[in-house]
Structure formats: structure tokens, C-alpha cells
Amino acid sequence: MVFGRLVGWLMVLCGIVVLGRDLLAWFYKESDTPIVFGKLWYDLNPGSLQLLQPAIQRHIHPALWDWIVQPLLLFWAFPTLMVAGSLLILVCRPRRDRARRRWRPE
């Protein structure tokens, strides 16, 4: 659970960095549109992105690529990272009932 929260916070931090990059590009008139998630991924590691499509289509389900992954790669990177990181933080948060049971004297 701690690892999931850490990865979630790193994704949120990366989302903030991408927002800063998009704002600087807009301010200096390099680009009017924010970077999409697929282009950001391709710029960072093109090999893994090129292997993702055949892996999903062959080993999981072909419709998953067409209906979920491909539209996700076309979203802006900032909200994609922020939403994914926030969901990961929310899912991996510690449960209050476990913490109470652990510290309750018997």
C-alpha cells in the first residue's frame, strides 16, 4: 500500500511538471496545445510504447486497445497523470479500521 501511494504521488508530481512545461510552451508561443500522453510517453521511451499495442491485443483483448488505451493516449498528459495518480493514492490509502485494531489494547 505504501508503494502504491508513493507511485501515485510521483504521478501527481509528474503531472504538475507537465503542466509547467505546457504553460511555459504556451507562454513562449512554442505550442498552443498541451502535450498528449502518447507523445509524452513516446518522447520518453518509444520502445515500450511500440510493444504495448501488440502485447495488449495478443495477450489481453484487442478491444481493450481500441476502446480504452488508444483514447487514453490521445488525452492531454497533465489531467491523465493527475487523475491516475489521485486514483492510485485513493485506492492505496490506509484503512482506518485496520489502524484502530492494530493499536487497540487487548
C-alpha positions in Angstrom: 0.0 0.0 0.0 2.8 2.4 0.8 4.4 1.7 -2.6 1.1 2.4 -4.4 0.8 5.7 -2.6 4.4 6.6 -3.5 3.8 5.8 -7.2 0.6 7.8 -7.0 2.4 10.9 -5.5 5.1 10.6 -8.2 2.5 10.6 -10.9 0.8 13.7 -9.4 4.3 15.3 -9.3 4.9 14.4 -12.9 1.5 15.9 -13.8 2.5 19.1 -12.2 5.8 19.2 -14.1 4.0 18.5 -17.3 1.6 21.4 -16.5 4.6 23.6 -16.0 6.0 22.5 -19.3 2.7 23.2 -21.1 2.4 26.6 -19.5 6.0 27.6 -20.5 5.5 26.3 -24.0 2.3 28.4 -24.2 4.0 31.5 -22.7 6.9 31.4 -25.1 4.5 30.6 -28.0 6.1 27.3 -28.9 2.8 25.5 -28.8 -0.8 26.4 -28.4 -1.9 22.8 -27.4 -0.7 20.8 -24.4 1.2 17.6 -25.0 -0.8 14.4 -25.2 0.0 11.4 -23.1 1.0 9.2 -26.0 3.5 11.8 -27.3 5.0 12.3 -23.9 5.4 8.5 -23.5 6.9 8.2 -27.0 9.4 11.0 -26.2 10.5 9.3 -23.0 10.6 5.7 -24.2 9.4 4.8 -27.7 10.3 1.1 -27.5 7.9 0.4 -24.6 5.0 2.2 -26.3 5.6 0.3 -29.5 5.5 -3.0 -27.7 2.4 -2.1 -25.7 -0.1 -2.4 -28.6 0.8 -5.9 -29.7 1.1 -7.1 -26.1 -2.4 -5.9 -25.2 -4.0 -7.0 -28.5 -2.5 -10.5 -28.4 -2.4 -11.4 -24.7 -5.3 -9.5 -23.2 -8.0 -8.4 -25.6 -8.0 -6.5 -29.0 -10.9 -4.3 -28.0 -9.1 -3.1 -24.9 -6.6 -1.3 -27.2 -9.2 0.3 -29.4 -11.7 1.4 -26.8 -9.6 2.2 -23.7 -5.8 2.5 -24.3 -5.7 4.4 -27.6 -8.2 7.1 -26.4 -6.2 7.4 -23.2 -3.0 8.0 -25.2 -4.8 10.8 -27.0 -5.7 12.7 -23.8 -3.6 15.6 -22.5 -0.8 14.3 -20.3 -1.5 16.7 -17.4 -5.0 15.6 -16.5 -4.2 11.9 -17.3 -1.3 11.8 -14.9 -3.2 13.8 -12.2 -6.3 11.6 -12.3 -4.3 8.3 -12.5 -2.1 9.4 -9.6 -5.0 10.6 -7.5 -6.9 7.3 -8.0 -3.8 5.4 -7.0 -3.4 7.4 -3.9 -7.1 7.0 -3.1 -7.1 3.2 -3.7 -3.9 2.6 -1.7 -4.8 4.8 1.3 -4.6 3.1 4.7 -7.9 1.9 6.2 -8.9 3.4 9.4 -10.4 0.3 10.9 -7.2 -1.6 10.5 -5.2 1.1 12.2 -7.6 1.2 15.1 -7.5 -2.6 15.6 -3.7 -2.6 15.5 -3.3 -0.1 18.3 -6.2 -1.2 20.5 -5.1 -2.8 23.8 -6.5 -6.3 24.4 
